[in-house]
Amino acid sequence: MTNPADSPGLQLWRVSNKWQRGLNRILSEWGITHTQYALLQTIYFLNESESRRAQTDIAKALDTDVMMVSQVLRQMELKNLVIRTRAAHDARVINIHMTDAATEIIGPVHELVQKYDRLFFREESGIVLSLVSKNRLEETPAEA
């Protein structure tokens, strides 16, 4: 068996967990989780680029599970951060809109997250970005 310190996947998982714990601690002061922040930031970006912002579009942009996105968005709707509406053209499509409350906090929260990232990753941020570049995310080894 390989020493856990020699496993890049395990080490990436551990660092990711530490990073997310720190972000969740900071974001809890704003009443949101890191996942909720990621969804808000994505909705904001999709609004700015005038792209569709259905639940499925948000999940695709984040490369995550549609059901998880749906569950978190329901929680966010209860917190008055998003409004979920069925599309007129297709009742299966649920469009997502940020509320005024979410629009007011996204800027300051984004700045806080960026500051945390700079402090957490320091000079290694370029290495991290290279590691998770689009090419790496699209490639999944066929066999383990």
Secondary structure, 3 states (H helix, E strand, C coil): CCCHHHCHHHHHHHHHHHHHHHHHHHHHCCCCCHHHHHHHHHHHHHHHCCCCCEHHHHHHHHCCCHHHHHHHHHHHHHCCCEEEEECCCCCCCEEEEECHHHHHHHHHHHHHHHHHHHHHHHHHHHHHHHHCCHHHHHCCCCCC
